[in-house]
Amino acid sequence: RSSDLLEGKTIKLQIWDTAGQERFRTITSSYYRGAHGIIIVYDVTDQDSFNNVKQWLEEIARYASENVNKLLVGNKCDLTTKKVVDYTTAKEYSDSLQVPFLETSAKNATNVEQAFVTMAAEIKNRMGSGAAHNDEKA
């Protein structure tokens, strides 16, 4: 996927969606290696999903590079009547970890593109103007 929203520059993102499912747990560790950024997505209508964020962050700490960029995303923010993880709770948690936070809705596209642009910008800021090595993943 390419995005031209960063100062007129085109950024190519290579994205893997592991869906957070247990059956992917054994292969996800290989995806962490060489990743420049990792987006952790939870479901705002599912408390267990939010509770699992800590476990995912532990996996990232174990397998990813030390300076990998992280972004916490609460998805399904359109389901306001079913929401159980409020914005403030998640924002305070992400702030305590110094990880950027967004709420999104894949259903109505709220902040979906912004999540990827935010991640790309964070990676770009960390890496400076130098290009990433070809064998590394974003």
Summary of the structure (lengths in Angstrom):
residues: 138
radius of gyration: 14.9
end to end distance: 10.8
largest distance: 45.2
contacts: 364
relative contact order: 0.20
helix: 41%
strand: 22%
